[in-house]
């Protein structure tokens, strides 16, 4: 089990090979134990596994730090429902990605299913991010009653006045309608489209599969980031953060860094640098997919810090969520508006994965039998 031979790109089925990676391949007939053991054996997937498995613990450390804040509600409070969904989205993404790279050599069919699940968890992560953006960065983020008890009478009167001003408005703007009615449904719809497209790249558009997968996830990024764009570009939204300019500037800095790491990761994923310039020398360590993993995790870490900045601002001063453009919501996140959405989305994604998995079985079952016979 510990001395499994590795083969070259000419000795495995063509669809198992990666561009400019010439050696370090595992033949697609490993047992589960052999796959697990390969995590501690230098293959061309070992680095791909560890660069997304170890970050799980780093992310969990920074995530749990929020619950140590002074004055923070209990971890089970509705205030944290979106935050927990964001955590689950990131956890699924990192765990599914690392296991997909570790277990994909069990068979050609399992290889396809592993990466279908990987694409599905990326889409689930984007919706988890959207829920966190909606409730913590949304201009009228709906926070629960916690935090309002400490407000003085003048603050309460000002909040009520703002609500009355909104209620007297003639009609909501398109921006308000989008945030209120279409933002979360749009992110879910786009997530499903992304899963369908990425799964299709396993059979179609093979030559441009990395570019297609990278570009297709630009759409959920732009949709889910609209609350952040609004906060950064709207002068009225910026004015609501005047009492905490340092927090707002920090949020912007983290978002720009988040975008920077996403761009760098996309460059690595599409260009296949550095192995493109030296095929065979980066087969085990240092190839582009490992750098892609590192950069995507750094982008997630900056995104987490950005969300934490906004959560701290809300806990310190709930009045910050009120904007003269967007009305205050009467209630905060609920179980059904957070966990319910994620469960429904996971059900849709699971159905898509099952459909493509069945197609993969029909296509690769004969070839897999032939490989076992050889």
Secondary structure, DSSP 8 states (H G I E B T S, - for coil): -TT---B-GGGS-GGG--TT--S-B--TT--HHHHHHGGGS--TTHHHHHHHHHHHHHHHHHHHGGGGSTT---TTSGGGHHHHHHHHHHHHHHHHHHHHHHHTTS-HHHHHHHHHHHHHHHHHHHHHHHHHIIIIISTT----STTSTT--HHHHHHHHHHHHHHHT-SS--HHHHIIIIIHHHHHHHHHHHHHHHHHHTTTSSGGGHHHHHHHHHHHHHHHHTHHHHHHHH-HHHHHTTGGGHHHHHHHHHHHHHHHHHHHHHHHHHHH-TTTTTSTTSSSSSS-HHHHHHHHHHHHHHHHHHHHHHHHHHHHH-GGGG--SSS---SS---HIIIIIHHHHHHHHHHHHHHHHHHHHHHHHHHHHHHHHH-
